[in-house]
Amino acid sequence: MSKNKSTIDLTSGRISLGLVKFALPLMAGNVLQQCYNLTDTLVVGRFIGKNALAAVGSAYTLMIFLTSIILGLRMGCGAFLSQP
């Protein structure tokens, strides 16, 4: 059986190397999300004003909350549907 070069076998080999390869895309996504939030805060705070900056700060927390709920439901549904 030939192995596809784009797959990573996390069940064999060094655990730390597989964990790092698995975590890098997640960390990169978090860094990009923080850069977006920082840029949004700078632009709104500098050009629109304090009230708009407060609204952006409040909306960011709500969006993180909703995203976390949706991702949790998605992972739960995936685990439920993958059972035989």
C-alpha positions as CSV (number, residue, x, y, z in Angstrom):
1,M,0.0,0.0,0.0
2,S,1.5,3.3,-1.0
3,K,1.4,6.3,1.2
4,N,0.3,9.7,0.0
5,K,3.0,12.3,0.7
6,S,0.4,14.9,1.9
7,T,-0.8,12.8,4.8
8,I,0.8,12.7,8.3
9,D,0.6,9.6,10.3
10,L,0.1,10.7,13.9
11,T,0.0,7.2,15.3
12,S,3.7,6.3,14.8
13,G,7.0,8.1,15.2
14,R,7.9,10.8,17.6
15,I,4.9,12.3,19.4
16,S,6.4,15.8,19.7
17,L,7.1,16.1,16.0
18,G,3.6,15.0,15.0
19,L,2.1,17.4,17.6
20,V,4.0,20.3,16.3
21,K,3.0,19.6,12.7
22,F,-0.6,19.3,13.8
23,A,-0.5,22.5,15.9
24,L,1.3,24.9,13.4
25,P,-1.8,25.6,11.2
26,L,-3.9,26.3,14.3
27,M,-1.3,28.7,15.7
28,A,-0.9,30.4,12.4
29,G,-4.7,30.9,12.2
30,N,-4.7,32.4,15.7
31,V,-1.9,34.8,14.9
32,L,-3.7,35.9,11.7
33,Q,-6.9,36.5,13.7
34,Q,-5.0,38.6,16.2
35,C,-3.4,40.6,13.5
36,Y,-6.8,41.3,12.0
37,N,-8.2,42.3,15.4
38,L,-5.2,44.6,16.0
39,T,-5.6,46.3,12.6
40,D,-9.3,46.7,13.0
41,T,-8.8,48.3,16.4
42,L,-6.1,50.7,15.2
43,V,-8.2,51.8,12.2
44,V,-11.4,52.2,14.0
45,G,-9.8,53.9,17.0
46,R,-7.8,56.3,15.0
47,F,-10.4,57.3,12.3
48,I,-13.8,56.8,13.7
49,G,-13.7,57.4,17.5
50,K,-14.1,56.1,21.0
51,N,-17.7,54.9,20.7
52,A,-17.0,52.9,17.5
53,L,-13.9,51.4,19.2
54,A,-16.1,50.3,22.2
55,A,-18.6,48.7,19.7
56,V,-15.8,46.8,17.9
57,G,-14.4,45.5,21.2
58,S,-17.9,44.3,22.3
59,A,-18.6,42.7,19.0
60,Y,-15.3,40.9,19.0
61,T,-16.0,39.1,22.2
62,L,-19.5,38.1,21.0
63,M,-18.0,36.8,17.7
64,I,-15.4,34.7,19.6
65,F,-18.2,33.3,21.8
66,L,-20.4,32.3,18.8
67,T,-17.5,30.9,16.8
68,S,-16.5,28.7,19.8
69,I,-20.1,27.4,20.1
70,I,-20.3,26.6,16.4
71,L,-16.9,24.9,16.3
72,G,-17.9,22.8,19.4
73,L,-21.2,21.8,17.9
74,R,-19.4,20.9,14.6
75,M,-16.8,18.7,16.4
76,G,-19.6,17.0,18.4
77,C,-21.7,16.3,15.4
78,G,-18.6,15.0,13.5
79,A,-17.9,12.6,16.4
80,F,-21.5,11.5,16.6
81,L,-21.8,10.9,12.9
82,S,-18.5,9.0,12.6
83,Q,-19.7,6.3,14.9
84,P,-20.7,3.0,13.2
